[in-house]
């Protein structure tokens, strides 16, 4: 009776299918079954059914886009740990491009960052093994490895520069938010959007309240993204009202819409957002929303251009599918998929060097120049250059951001007089 029921089901079901493609489903599933059996029976080495099926699923997902993938038990647990802010590895966010592993961004203060890995680097070999032909999951699995062990990365940089970089794997403890005050400007560096980033930023702003600040710099450079809800919450910190981001699923169907619900915690002070090629996903949501609302000036270089949303879909026992389920759009309706966020002010990173001109002369160099009575007291107030000041001088983009806020403050003062 059971076999008879299945037989009638197979007879009736095809007539309910709407398209030729749907009618071909059984044909292709039969083809898959035949290929599976032939591989099992004829492949030169033994291979488990589990490995074959998982590889087939991974192949399906990786053929869709660079961000869809199959997560086995270990990879699923690794993802859960990573979003909490601590995981093992090199400290880089990567994607797959033209068969090679492309670095979206190194994470601050990780082995990859300290070894000089840069956004845009293409990883061509891992311990001399070619990456070409690997899935992204396979490459990431090799890079993870045992904490304390070394790995050699062969890097292609700027298309014509080949490097070999040795990195020692470590436990990556993310300090997602760093904050300080310089020149009465609140500087907040966000390296990723893992859990509780919004809370850390709010705490930093509260600590700054005792200072008389004239503006803020939100640094999202080389921030590869993270949790969507954290991107929304962080944007909400700087907005009074309005849409932050919306998502649209299959066939352009409306997904979710996120709006600001809090008050602007920095009370309308000038805000500069720094971005670069390594700013991706959640970083672009924040920058795009603040740009559309004209709440911040976006400075730096064009962002990465990842405008898609991935959903973790449990499937089977202790495994999941990481599937691209929607695209997100900025408040003005822009999709930044493959285009990125264009900064309001383009500022390329550059190396600053202090130039001393021994031939230049000023009043104080002249013999018998009259002393300034106020100069001695001012000289006593001068402090030696700190390490932070030196870092700021070396960071051209950050220096320009500070300069702009100082200029805005100066204009505001002159306008109020």
N, C-alpha and C positions, 0 to 999 in steps of 0.2 A: 504493500500500500504506500509506503514511504517513497519508494522509487517511482511509483506511478504518479504521486503528487508532484515530485520534482519534474517529471517528464511533461505534465500538463502545464506547470509553471513556466517551463522553458518555451512551451508552445504559445502561451497566452501573452507573456511579458513583452516579447518583441513588438506586438501589435500596439502596445501602449506607448512605445518609444516614439518621440516626436521627430527626430532628425536622423539622417543617414549616419552621422557620427556616433550617435547613441546606439544605433543598430550594430555598429562595428565593434562595440565594446567587447562582446563575447569573443569575437574573432581575435582581437588583440590580446585578451586575457588567455585565450587558448595558445596563442603564439608565445606568450610569456611562460606558460606552463611547459610547453615543449622545450623552450630554451633552457629553462631551469633543469629539467630532467636530463637533457643532453650534456649540460655542464657537469651535473652530479655524476653521470655515468662515464663520461669520456675525458674529463679534464685530467691532465697529467699528474696532478697531486690531489690529495684528499682535501675537500673543502666542506665546511658544515653548512647545513641548510640555513642556520641563523645568519652566518656571515653573508651568504648569497642574498638573502632577502633584505637584510639591513643595507647592503651595498646597492641593491636595486632601488630601495626607498631613497637613499642618499642621492643616487643618480637622478631620480625624478625631481627631487627638490633643488639640487644644484643646477639643473638645466633651466630652472625658472628665472632665478636672479641670484646675485652674489650673496644675499643675506638670508635666503631660505635654506634650511639645513635640517638634518636628522640628528637628534640628541639622544645618545644612548645613556645608560644609567650614570656612568662617570661624568659625561659631559653635562648632563642635566644638573647633577649635584654641583659641578664646578660653576655653572651659571648662577645657581642660587647663592653660592658663597661669594661670587664676584660682585653681585648687586648689593651685597651687604658690606662691601668695601675691603675684603681681604681675600687673597687668592695666591696660588703659586704660579710662577712663570717668569717671563722676561719683562713684562710691563709695556706691551704695545697693543693697540687696537688695529686690526687688520681686516682686509677684504680681499677678494680675488679679482684680478684684472688681467685679461688676455693670457690666462693660464699661470700667472705669477701672483705671489702674495704681495699685496701693496699695503704699505704702512699708512693708515689713516692718521695716527698720531702716537708718539711715545707718551707714556704717562709720567708726570712729574716725579723726579727723585726715585725712579726705578732703575734696575740694571740697564735696560735698553736706553733710557734717557741719558744716563751717565756714560754709556758707551758711545754716544753720538749718533744714535739712530734718529733720522729726521722724517717728518711728514713727506709723503710722496716717494720714499725709497721703495724700490722693487726688490724683494727677496727672491733670488734666482736659485740658490742652493742652500740646503740645511745639512751641515756636516758633510759637504761635498756631494750630497744626493740632490739631483735636480728636482725642483719644485714642479716643473712642467709635467702635467699629468696627474698630480695629486688633487684631491678635493681640499677645500678649505679646512674641513674638520681634520683630515689627515695631517696637514701641515701644522695646524695648531697643536695637535696631539704631540707631534715631534718636538715642537718648541717648548711645551710645558715640561716634561721630564722630571727628574728628581732634583729637589732643592739642593743647591750646592754643586751640582754638576755643570760642566761647561758645554756650550754649543757654538759652532762656527757658522756665522751667517755670511753668505756672499751677497753683496748688495750692488745693484745697479742704480746709480744716482745721476739725475740729469741726463740720462740716455747714453752718456759717453764716459762716465766715471765708474769704475768697478772697484769695490772695496771688500776686504775680508775682515769681519769684526767678530771677536770672541767675547761672549757674554756668559757670566755665571748666573745660573737660575737662582731665584730667591723667592721667599714669601713676600708678596706684594701687599703692603699695608697702605691703602690709599688715604692720604690726607686731602680730601677732596676740596677743602676750603682753607685758604690762607688769607689773612687780612692784616693790614697795618695802615697807619696814617702817615702821609708824607706831604709836607707843604700845605697842611690843612686840607688835604684831599684824602678821602677814604678809598683805599685800594683793596679790592676783593678779587682774588684769583680762584677760579673754580676749574679744577682739572678733570672732573667727571660728574655725571649726574647719578650718583648712587643714592642709597637711602639716607634720609635726614639731611641732605644738602641744604634744603630750604631752611631748616631749623638752625643750622650752623651760620648761614648768612644773616638771618634775623638776629641771632645772638651777637654777631660781629657789629651789626648796625647799632644795636642797643649799647654796646660798649663804646661806640664812637660818639654817642650822644653828649658825652662830657667834653668833647672837643668842638671847637667852633669851625665846622667844616664848610668849605665852599663848593664842594662837588664830589662825585664818585667816579671811579673807573672800575668797570666790571670786565675782568680779563678772561675771555673764553677761548684764547688761542690754544691750539693743540688739545682741545677738549673733544673727545670722540663721541660724546653723547651719553646715553644711559636710559633712565626711566622717564617715560612720558609724563607721568604725574609730577615728577620733580621739576621738569622743564616748565610745566604749567604753574606750579607753586612758586618757583623762583621768579617767573615773569610777573606774577601777581604781586610780588613784593614792591614792584616799581610802578604799578598802574593803579588808578582809582576805579576805572570802569572799562568796559569794552571787551570784545572777543580777543582771545589769546591765540587759539588755533582750532581748526576743524579738521576732521578726517572724513574721507570718502572711500567706500569700499568698492566691491566689484560693480562694473558697469556704471561707475560714478554715483552710486547710491549714497545718500547722506549717512555718515556714521555718527560720530560724536562731535559736539561743539563745546568748547571750554571757554568760560568767561571769567574776568577778574571779579573778585568778591570782596577783597580787602581794600584798605586805603594805601596810598603810596607812602611807604615807611620812611623814605628819605625826603618827603615833604617838598617835592618839586625841585630839588637841587639839580644842577646840571649833571648829566650822566653820559659817560663815554663807554661804549662797549667795544672791546678789542677782539677781532676775529682774524683767522688766517686759513690757509688750506687745510689745516688739521682740525678746524672747527666743524663738527658734523652733527647731524641728527638733532638731538635735544638742544645743542648749542644754537643750531640754526632756527629752531622754534623760538627760542628766547630773543635772538637778535632780530629775526623777522618781525615778531610782534612789536617789539619796542621801536623798530624802524617804522613800521606802518602807522603806529600811533604817534609818531614824531616825539616820543618820550625820551629817546636817546639818540646820540650821534654815533653811527657805526663807523669804526675806523680800523684800518689794517688792509688786508687783501681778501679776495673772493674766498668764500667758504667752500667746503668739500662738495656739497650738493647731494646729500642723502635725504630725500623727501618721502621716505616710505616708513610704514609702521609694521613691526613684526609682532606676532602673537604666539605665545607658547601654548600649544595645544597638546594636552596629555593624550597619548595613544598607546594602548597596550599597558603592560606592566612595567612601571619605572622608566619609561621612555617617553619622548615627546617630539612633536614636529615644531620647529621654529619657522613659521610661515608668514610671508608678507601678505597682509590682509587688507591694507589700506594705504592711501597716500595722504599726507597732511598738507594743509593749506594755511597760509598766513591770513591775518584778518582781512586784507584787501583781496583775497582770493588767489594769491600767487602760489603756484607749485614750484618748489626750488629743486625738484628732482633733476639731477644732472646739470643744473644751472648754477646752484649755490646762491648765497646772499652777496650782492655787490655792496661794498662799503660806501657810505656817504662821502668819506674822505679816504682816498687810496694812499696808503703809506706802506711802502715796501720795507722789510727789515733791512737794516744797514749797520755797519760797524762804525762807531763813533771814536774818533781819536782826537785828543786834545793837542792843538798845535800851538807851540810857543814860537813867537817871532822875536828873536833877539835884537833885530834892527829897529823895532818899534820903540818910540819914546813918548813919555807923557810928562805932565807937569811935575810929578813927584821925582822924576829923574833929573830935573834941572837943579844946578848948584844954587843954593841960597833960596830955594822955594819956601814960601811962608808956610808954617805949620798950621794944620787944621786942629783947633782946640777940641772938636768933637770926635776926631779920628781915634784918639787913644781909647776912649770909652767903647767905641764901636769895635775896635780891634780886640778888646778883651772879651767881647760877646761872641766873637767868631769861634766856631767849633771846627775841629779837624774833620775832614771828609770821612764819613762812615762807610762801612762795607756796603750798606744798603744804597747809599748815595752812588757808590761806584757801580753797583749793579744797575741802577737806574740809568746812569750815563751810558753803559754798555747796551742797554735795551732801547734802541732808537724809537720803536713804535710806542713804547710806554712813555718815553720822554715827550714825544709829540702829544700824547693824550693829556699828560699833566700840563703842558704848555697851553693847550687849548682851553682847559678849564680855568687856568690862571687868566687867560685873555678874556674869556666870557665874564669872569668875576670883575675884571678891570673895567670892561664896557658897562656892566651893570652899575658899578659904583659911579662912573662918570655920568650915566644917564639919570641917576637919582639925585645928583648934585645940582 
